[in-house]
Amino acid sequence: MDGLGAFAGEAIPARDKIGEIRGEFIDLAEARRRAREAERTTGRIFMVAISDKRAVDASASSDPLRHANHACEPNMVLKVQQGRVAFYAIRDIAQGEELTARYGPTHHAGRLRCACGSSRCVGWI
């Protein structure tokens, strides 16, 4: 785990919607600029690309799922539906288990060392 993390408050069945993150809709150029600034200052980035042109900046959001960490073997999947960023359980998730998602392509471009600890870890995000 890196950072705060997000954890299941109760058992979550596979395929259930876990929740959403909300934030400011911005273009990708602004998202990249903000991500570079956040990486330089706080080290915490809360951006989600929702298309090839737009992103959601959840840095001012109070949604707990904005703290979900990356994992190479995640227990939830992020889906963008009608401009909303939602998380769904891939498998049954136990109460207290850390909630993780695969970040996919990010501004890190494979330069950030992965800290997921999975035996199938690819090593980089």
N, C-alpha and C positions, 0 to 999 in steps of 0.2 A: 504494500500500500504506500502511496505517496500523497502527502497532503492530508486533508480531513477525511475524505471518504464519505460514502453514503451507505447506510445499513438498513436492512429490512426490519421494520417494527413488528411485523407478524409474518407468518408463513405466507408465501405467495405461490399459487399454482402456476404451472407452465401455461403460457399463452395469455395470461392476464395482463391487462394494462397496469403498469406500476405508477405512472404519472407523467407529467410534462415539465419542461422548463420553458420559461418565458423570458423575454428580454426585448432589447431594442433591435429593430430590423435595420441593417446597414448593408452597404455594398461590400463586395469582397476586398476591394482595395483598402477601404477603411478598416475592415476586420483584420487584415494583415498588419496594417499600421498599428492598430490597438494591441494586437497580439505581440508584436515586437516590443512595444512600450511596456506591456505587462510583464513580459519575459525579462526585460531589463530591470524593472523596478521591483515587482512582487514575486515573480516566478510563477504566478497563478494565472492561467488563461481559461476563460469561460466562453469560448466562441464555438458555434456550431454552424457549419455551412449548410444551408437548406436548398441551395441550387448552385448552378455555375456562376451566378451573379450576385446572390444575396446570402447573408449570414445573420444569425441571432447572437447578439452580445448579451450574455446572461450575467455579466459581472456585477450588476446592481440588483439582481434578482435575489429573492429570499428562498427560492425553490431548492430544497435539499438535494435534488438530483443533479444540480449543477456541480456538486462535489464528487460525482461518480468517477471513479478512476478507470483507466484503461486496463484491459486484461486480454491476453492472447487467447484465453479460453473463457469468454465472458458468460455471465448468467442472464444478461438482458441484451436486447437489440434496440437500437435507436431507429425510429422511423419518422420521416418527415411527411406529414399529411396536411395538405391545405395550409402550408406555412407554419404548422405547429410541430414542435419537436416532442415526440412521445417515446416512452420506453415501455417495452413489453418483455415479460419473462420468457426466456428461451427454454427453461426447464424449471422444475419445482425449486423454490428458493426457501431455505430455512430461516426462521426468525433469528435475527442477529447477524446473518451472513452479509458480508460486504456486497454491495450492488456494483457490478462492473459492466462495461461495454467496450467493444472494440472501437477505437477512435477512427480507424481507417486513415485515408490520406489526410495529413495535417500540414500546417505550416512548418512543422519540424523536419519534414522531408527525410525521415529516416535518421536524423541526427541525435534524437533524444533516446538515451538508454532506457529500455523498458524495465520496470521494477515489479512486474506482475508475479514473478516467482513460479510460474507454471512450468511443468516439465516440457511443455511444447512451446515455450516462449521463443519468439523469433529474435529477441535481443534488442530490437530498436523500434521506435515509433516514428 
